[in-house]
Amino acid sequence: MTLVKTGFLNAIAVAIRILSSIVLNKILAIYVGPSGYAIIGQFQNLVTMLTTFANGATNTGVTKGTAEHFDDPDRQVRLWRTAGTITIVGSTVAGLALALFSRPLAKAFLNDETLAAVLIWLGVSLVFIALNGLLLAILNGKKAIKLFVVITIAGSLIGLAMTGALTVAFGLEGALIALSVNQAIIFLVTAVACLRQPWFRPSMLVGAIDREALRELLKFTAMALTSAIMVPLSQLFIRDHLIHDFGLAGAGYWDALTRISALYLMIVTVPLSIYYLPRLAEIRDMGEFKREILSGYKLIVPVTILGAVAIFVLRDFIILFLFTPDFAPMSDLFAWQVVGDVLKISGWLLGYILIARGMMKPFIATEIIFGFSWYGLVRLLTPHYGLEGAQIAYAINYLLYIVMLSLILRAYLKRQAEHENNAFRGV
């Protein structure tokens, strides 16, 4: 299946996710306002980190390994069983810890001890959230695209209904509770879908840990943990800085812009996540590998640019449509944000190559370097350019990221070409 076909199959799912997000954004804008957006952003960063720790950060390795070992079902099952055992144990321990220390964690991450109950809900849901992620990683690696689309649509509708209803009924606390349990409920849909597949049985997720599979997963665990720590941690630091210098409302504008970017970038990020990584992992011919990279750039980057231009031109309408007049000041921040979005997707295309080829050390190094540099650039630029400095820092950081990864991958491809030439000559 090609990237174009994958994108076409996901068009309906992406459209529903976008429409659901539009409605949900409007509800959140009305009932929690800009300051509530900042707290929701903090909470979502916390959920990302906890979920990744709970499953041992194995999902990327499961997707990659499942795709790579497409001709070895026994090895796939050993990989799934190892990942499943790690996920169940890790998420249970993390969930208990979250519930026990809910009050200090609520104070530290949400600046409000009264929201401790939200973290208890998250602790109870964590094992189901983690298992849902594992099952989706397996489906992704198996290239069960149609099934993936159906689950994505169901997840979008469930998320909209629950978050919308609880936000209207209970305000910010209701929104946070919904974000805690949405994925746990979607797990039921995913589990039923997987049980109907002839190649899947529940026993494939539980059992003794296989040493070979564990070694295979550990490399991707290290990469995924680094990313799961650095991205939300950078955002937490940046948001804290913006709250300190520009107040909760200023940080809320920054979070709202991030949501808009995530919304329209779904057009390219969803096909990338379910096609690009498993495709690059299964390719064994270097010539075919290079062609796949080029085809990705030829399709993805122009689509991203068109989306970015449309968002910038329609920014004032988008603010009123998605949010409320309280968010109008963020109109001046769009220019650098959409430039950063284009650079981000261009960099992600290169980053997926590092993951697919198991280039652990370069991936970890770049994640750490550019996580800290993003925060450093924000601290450097906001005193001179105000809140817009955060968007300028976002764009500059991804430009530097592209330059660094281009140099790393050029050296990698050169080494691979030399290796193939030596093999051909029998050296």
C-alpha positions in Angstrom: 0.0 0.0 0.0 1.4 3.4 -1.0 1.5 6.6 1.0 -1.2 8.1 -1.3 -3.5 5.2 -0.8 -2.9 5.3 3.0 -3.7 9.0 3.0 -6.9 8.4 1.0 -8.1 5.7 3.4 -7.4 8.0 6.4 -9.2 11.0 4.8 -12.5 10.2 6.4 -10.9 9.4 9.8 -8.9 12.6 9.7 -12.0 14.7 8.7 -14.0 13.3 11.6 -11.1 13.9 14.0 -10.8 17.5 12.8 -14.5 18.2 13.0 -14.6 16.6 16.5 -11.6 18.7 17.6 -13.3 21.8 16.2 -16.4 21.3 18.2 -14.4 20.3 21.3 -12.2 23.3 21.0 -15.2 25.6 20.9 -16.6 23.9 24.0 -13.3 24.2 25.9 -12.9 27.8 24.8 -16.3 28.7 26.2 -16.2 26.7 29.4 -12.5 26.9 30.5 -11.1 30.0 28.7 -7.4 30.8 27.9 -6.3 30.0 31.5 -8.0 26.6 31.4 -6.2 25.8 28.2 -2.8 26.2 29.9 -3.8 23.7 32.7 -5.2 21.3 30.2 -1.9 21.5 28.3 0.0 20.7 31.4 -2.2 17.7 32.1 -1.9 16.3 28.6 1.9 16.5 28.9 1.7 14.6 32.2 -0.5 11.9 30.6 1.9 11.5 27.7 4.9 11.0 30.0 3.0 8.6 32.3 1.6 6.5 29.5 5.0 6.1 27.9 6.6 5.1 31.2 3.6 2.8 32.0 4.2 0.7 28.8 8.0 0.8 29.0 7.9 3.0 25.8 7.6 -0.2 23.8 5.0 0.9 21.2 7.3 2.2 18.6 9.4 -0.9 18.8 6.3 -3.1 18.5 5.2 -1.3 15.4 8.7 -1.4 13.8 9.3 -5.0 14.8 5.9 -6.2 13.7 6.4 -4.6 10.3 10.1 -5.8 10.0 9.2 -9.4 10.9 6.2 -9.6 8.6 7.4 -13.0 7.4 8.0 -14.5 10.9 4.7 -14.7 12.9 6.4 -16.6 15.8 8.9 -13.7 16.3 6.0 -11.2 16.1 4.1 -13.0 18.9 7.3 -13.2 21.1 7.6 -9.5 20.6 4.0 -8.8 21.5 4.1 -11.0 24.6 7.2 -9.3 25.9 5.7 -5.9 25.3 2.4 -6.9 26.8 3.9 -8.2 30.0 6.0 -5.1 30.4 2.9 -2.9 29.8 0.6 -4.6 32.3 3.2 -4.6 35.1 4.5 -1.1 34.4 1.0 0.5 34.0 -0.3 -1.2 37.2 2.7 0.1 39.3 2.5 3.6 37.7 -1.3 3.8 38.3 -1.0 2.8 41.9 1.8 5.4 42.5 -0.3 8.1 40.7 -3.3 7.4 43.0 -1.2 7.4 46.2 0.6 10.6 45.4 -2.3 12.4 43.7 -2.3 15.5 45.9 1.4 16.5 45.6 1.4 15.7 41.9 -1.7 17.8 41.4 0.0 20.7 43.2 3.2 20.3 41.2 1.7 19.8 37.7 -1.7 21.5 37.9 -1.0 24.1 40.5 -4.1 23.0 42.4 -4.4 20.3 45.0 -8.1 20.2 44.6 -7.7 18.5 41.2 -6.1 15.4 42.9 -9.2 13.4 42.1 -8.4 13.8 38.4 -5.1 12.0 38.9 -6.9 9.2 40.7 -9.1 8.7 37.7 -6.0 8.7 35.5 -4.3 6.1 37.8 -7.3 3.7 37.5 -7.4 4.2 33.7 -3.7 3.9 33.1 -3.5 0.1 32.4 -6.3 0.3 29.8 -4.7 3.4 28.2 -1.4 1.6 27.9 -3.0 -1.6 26.5 -4.9 0.4 24.0 -1.7 2.0 22.8 -0.1 -1.5 22.5 -2.9 -3.0 20.4 -2.9 0.0 18.1 0.9 -0.4 17.7 0.3 -4.0 16.7 -2.4 -3.1 14.2 -0.1 -0.4 12.8 2.7 -2.9 12.3 0.4 -5.4 10.7 -0.8 -2.6 8.3 -4.4 -3.2 9.2 -5.2 0.2 7.9 -9.0 -0.1 7.5 -9.4 -1.4 11.0 -7.1 1.4 12.3 -9.3 3.9 10.5 -12.5 2.5 12.1 -11.0 2.6 15.6 -9.7 6.2 15.0 -13.2 7.3 14.0 -14.7 5.6 17.1 -12.1 7.2 19.3 -12.8 10.6 17.9 -16.6 10.3 18.5 -16.2 8.9 22.0 -13.7 11.6 22.9 -16.0 14.3 21.7 -19.0 13.0 23.5 -17.3 12.4 26.8 -15.1 15.5 27.0 -17.9 17.7 25.7 -20.5 16.4 28.2 -18.2 16.4 31.2 -16.8 19.9 30.4 -20.3 21.4 30.1 -21.4 19.7 33.3 -18.3 20.2 35.5 -16.0 22.7 33.7 -12.3 22.3 33.9 -12.4 19.3 36.3 -14.8 17.5 34.0 -12.6 18.1 31.0 -9.6 16.7 32.8 -11.5 13.6 34.0 -12.7 13.0 30.5 -9.1 13.2 29.2 -8.1 10.7 31.8 -10.7 8.0 30.9 -11.3 8.5 27.1 -8.5 6.2 26.0 -9.5 3.6 28.5 -13.0 3.4 27.1 -11.6 3.3 23.5 -9.6 0.3 24.6 -12.8 -1.7 24.7 -13.4 -0.9 21.0 -9.8 -1.7 20.1 -9.9 -5.0 22.0 -13.1 -6.2 20.4 -11.7 -5.3 16.9 -8.5 -7.2 17.6 -10.3 -10.3 18.9 -12.1 -10.6 15.6 -8.8 -10.9 13.7 -7.8 -14.5 12.9 -4.1 -13.8 13.7 -4.8 -12.5 17.2 -5.5 -14.1 20.6 -5.4 -12.4 24.1 -2.7 -14.9 25.2 -0.3 -13.2 22.8 -0.1 -10.3 25.2 0.8 -12.1 28.4 3.6 -14.5 29.2 7.3 -15.0 29.8 9.6 -12.2 28.6 11.7 -13.3 25.6 15.3 -12.2 25.8 15.7 -11.6 22.1 12.5 -9.6 21.9 13.5 -7.6 25.0 16.8 -6.7 23.4 15.0 -5.6 20.3 12.6 -3.5 22.2 15.1 -1.9 24.6 16.7 0.2 21.8 13.3 1.7 20.9 12.4 2.0 24.5 15.4 4.2 25.0 14.4 6.4 22.0 10.7 6.6 22.9 11.5 7.4 26.6 13.8 10.2 25.5 11.2 11.7 23.2 8.4 11.2 25.8 10.4 13.0 28.4 12.0 15.8 26.4 8.9 16.9 24.3 6.4 17.4 27.2 9.2 18.4 29.6 10.2 21.2 27.2 6.6 22.2 26.9 6.2 22.2 30.6 9.2 24.5 31.1 8.1 26.8 28.2 4.6 27.0 29.6 5.8 27.8 33.1 8.1 30.5 31.7 5.2 32.0 29.6 2.9 31.9 32.7 5.5 33.7 34.7 6.1 36.4 32.1 2.8 36.7 30.3 0.2 35.2 32.7 -2.1 32.2 32.3 -3.9 33.9 29.4 -0.6 34.3 27.5 0.3 30.7 28.0 -3.2 29.8 27.0 -2.7 31.6 23.6 0.4 29.5 23.1 -1.4 26.3 23.9 -4.3 27.3 21.6 -1.9 27.8 18.8 -0.3 24.4 19.5 -3.8 22.9 19.2 -4.5 24.6 15.9 -1.2 23.2 14.5 -2.0 19.7 15.7 -5.5 20.0 14.2 -4.6 20.8 10.6 -1.3 18.8 10.7 -3.4 15.7 11.2 -3.7 15.7 7.4 -0.1 14.6 7.2 0.8 13.2 10.7 -1.9 10.5 10.7 -0.7 8.9 7.3 2.9 9.3 8.4 2.3 7.5 11.7 0.5 4.5 10.2 2.4 4.2 6.9 5.9 5.8 7.0 7.4 4.1 10.0 6.4 0.5 9.2 7.2 1.1 5.5 10.7 2.4 6.2 11.3 -0.5 8.7 10.4 -3.3 6.2 12.5 -2.0 3.3 15.7 -3.9 2.8 17.0 -2.4 -0.4 18.8 0.9 -0.1 17.7 2.2 -3.5 14.1 1.6 -2.6 14.7 3.2 0.8 15.9 6.4 -0.8 13.0 6.5 -3.3 10.5 6.1 -0.4 12.1 9.1 1.4 11.9 11.3 -1.7 8.3 10.3 -2.4 7.5 11.3 1.2 8.9 14.7 0.8 7.3 15.3 -2.6 3.9 14.6 -1.2 4.0 15.6 2.5 5.8 18.9 2.4 3.7 20.6 -0.4 0.5 19.5 1.4 1.8 21.0 4.7 2.8 24.3 3.0 -0.7 24.6 1.5 -2.3 23.9 4.9 0.0 26.4 6.6 -0.8 29.2 4.1 -4.6 28.5 4.5 -4.4 28.7 8.3 -2.5 31.9 8.2 -4.8 33.6 5.7 -7.9 32.5 7.6 -6.5 33.0 11.1 -9.0 35.6 12.3 -11.9 33.5 11.2 -10.4 30.4 12.8 -9.9 32.1 16.1 -13.6 33.2 16.3 -14.8 29.8 14.9 -12.7 27.6 17.1 -12.5 29.8 20.2 -14.0 33.0 21.5 -13.1 36.7 21.2 -11.0 36.3 24.3 -8.4 34.6 22.1 -8.2 37.4 19.5 -4.7 38.6 20.7 -3.1 35.4 19.4 -3.8 36.5 15.8 -0.4 38.2 15.7 1.4 35.0 16.6 0.3 32.9 13.6 3.1 33.8 11.0 6.0 32.2 12.8 3.8 29.4 14.1 2.9 28.1 10.6 6.5 28.5 9.4 7.5 26.4 12.3 4.9 23.8 11.4 6.3 23.3 7.9 9.8 23.0 9.3 8.6 20.6 12.0 7.0 18.2 9.5 10.1 18.4 7.3 12.2 17.4 10.3 9.8 14.7 11.3 10.3 13.0 8.0 14.0 12.7 8.8 13.3 11.7 12.4 11.2 8.8 11.3 14.3 7.5 9.4 16.3 7.4 12.6 13.6 5.4 14.3 13.0 3.0 11.4 16.7 2.2 11.1 17.3 1.9 14.8 19.8 4.7 15.0 19.5 5.1 18.8 22.4 7.3 19.7 21.8 10.0 17.1 18.1 10.0 17.9 18.6 10.4 21.6 21.3 13.0 21.2 19.1 15.2 18.9 16.0 14.8 21.1 17.9 16.0 24.1 19.8 18.8 22.3 16.8 20.3 20.6 14.5 19.8 23.6 16.7 22.0 25.7 17.5 24.4 22.8 13.8 25.0 22.2 13.4 26.1 25.8 16.6 28.1 25.7 15.5 29.9 22.5 12.2 30.8 24.1 13.9 32.2 27.1 16.3 34.1 24.8 13.8 35.6 22.4 10.7 36.4 24.5 12.3 39.3 26.3 13.0 40.9 22.9 9.9 39.9 20.9 7.3 39.3 23.6 5.0 36.3 23.3 5.8 36.0 19.6 9.3 35.1 20.6 8.0 31.6 21.6 6.8 31.1 18.0 10.1 32.4 16.5 12.0 30.0 18.8 9.8 27.1 17.6 10.6 27.8 13.9 14.4 28.3 14.5 14.6 25.2 16.6 13.1 23.0 13.9 15.3 24.6 11.2 18.4 23.7 13.2 17.0 20.2 13.7 16.6 19.7 10.0 20.2 20.8 9.4 21.6 18.4 12.1 19.6 15.4 10.9 20.5 16.1 7.3 24.2 15.8 8.1 23.6 12.7 10.2 21.6 10.9 7.5 23.9 11.9 4.7 26.8 10.2 6.5 24.6 7.2 7.2 23.5 6.8 3.6 27.1 7.1 2.5 28.2 4.3 4.8 25.4 2.1 3.6 26.3 2.7 0.0 29.9 1.8 0.7 28.8 -1.3 2.5 26.7 -2.5 -0.4 29.5 -1.8 -2.9 31.9 -3.8 -0.8 29.5 -6.6 -0.5 28.9 -6.6 -4.3 32.7 -6.8 -4.9 33.0 -9.5 -2.3 35.3 -7.4 0.0 
